[in-house]
Amino acid sequence: MPMWSLIVEASWVVQLVMLLLVVASVVSWVMIIQRAILLRNTRNSLRAFEDRFWSGIDLGKLYREVSTQPDPDSGAEHIFRVGFKEFTRLRQQTDADPEAVMDGAQRAMRVAMSREEEKLETNLPFLATVGSTSPYVGLFGTVIGIMNSFRGLANVHQATLASVAPGIAEALIATAMGLLAAIPAVVAYNRFSARVESTINGYDTFADEFSSILHRKVHSRVTQE
């Protein structure tokens, strides 16, 4: 029996389950491709900005460059831009306390990191939901299909495998579609979660190193004065 005929001849409940799984699978693949591109660009931008940051360039010059041509995929650049802007603003105050300046800059960088983390984790909960629920949705369609198949046997005087096989086959298709929707979503979620965690750790390390540089700058000014 052609598989397409099994899908067409299935009950409307099973067809609805199949349609739901197909939609979830298509949306998952769209999000998987988008997340893969974003995380790859983010990782490359992080490395590129760290190379510029540690190249010995003046921080004021670097700030002007990244402010003129910001990279939307570079979270480290955003953290640097926000932190240096707040640091400069607080430092220009005549009665600014060095610790207050550092606290303000670090607080601004923490907010920027939270926003970057939120951006990186976008759509990951959907992938987790698809990965965890799709097998059960497919199983629900399978149960309904098998129930309809056995209910059809009530009107048959002599039950044979040929009379039961089509209903069971169409029911098992729902289970297969549930697995096809769940497996890529689970694999992608686990892989992307590891990448997000690695990227956030990179941001955190950069923020600590940048804070150390700012700490030396603000205290060197106090020493000179």
Buried (B, 14 or more C-beta within 10 A) or exposed (E): EEEEEBBEEBBEBBBEBBEBBEEBBEBBBEBBEEBBEBBEBBBEBBEBBBEBBEEEEEBEEBBEEBEEEEBEBBBBBBBBBBBBBBBBBBBEEEEBEBEEBBEBBBEBBBBBBEBBBEBBBEBBEBBBBBBEBBBEBBBBBBBBBBBBBEEBBEEEEEEEEEEBEBBBBBBBBBBBBBBBBBBBBBEBBEBBBEBBEEBBEBBBEBBEEBBEEBBEBBBEEEEEE
